[in-house]
């Protein structure tokens, strides 16, 4: 097994939930270097828990609220409520729990496949991934400013490959248009199973999205003065997808106000098909160090 295949298998291990009881599951936590659970992890695990209570349905939408920080050194319990099972649609409500407290709630809806009307917005005209190169997210001369754990997280090749259409230096304080366009894919082939592909897309959709809202304001999401945290996350799955082939994440932020940043994303496959859409709101609170002195 190559290192790239090993990275994917390690990540999939976190979505192999342990069944504790009917509608009750446990998942292990991933340490990405921040000291707290990565939002994409608990989103994807919540979706997987819901999948484990459905048959012959694919998720078409999910809506989640982050309520508390999670501890990446402890497992998470997932309690699934089977809200409804109809002929075409099934609905689930999931609570993610640590230390007896809910850290995330998610509602998700599943649908049996059917055909119908079809249209979509066009994919942006951007360079293809083979015209771009993979670059480190953090410029070499800025890496030493990071803590050792964050340095490891942001400079180590993980299970996904990212190629940025626009060079993004998170330390650059020049205001920019609130737009990010990023090609990404899993680094090794995966089984042809939409549960795997949609769960992994849920995980990776939490990368780079709401930080788009910082771009017009000339501040980095890594700035220690900025309190930055996801508040909610929504996804809509429009068409079958393959996360081991190139996908374009087209992110923009139409608004920031009242200490909240809002961002939306559209995910296109290499052929221009719109396969998913996302929306996220995050806390963006700038602390003045002088106030706490």
Secondary structure, 3 states (H helix, E strand, C coil): CCHHHHHHHHHHHCCCCEEEECCEEEECCCCCCCCECCHHHHHHHHHHHHHCCCCCCEEEEEEEEECCCCECCCCEEEEEEEEEECCCEEEEEEEEEECCEEEEEEEEEEECCCCCCCCCCCCCCCCCHHHCCCCCCCCHHHHHHCCHHHHHHHHCCCCEEEEECCCCCCCCCCCCCCEEEEEEEECCCCCCCHHHHHHHHHHHCCCCCHHHHHHHHCCCCCCCCEEEEEEEEEEEECCCCCCCCCEEEEEEEEEEECCEEEEEEEEEECCCCEEEEEEEEEEEEECCHHHHC
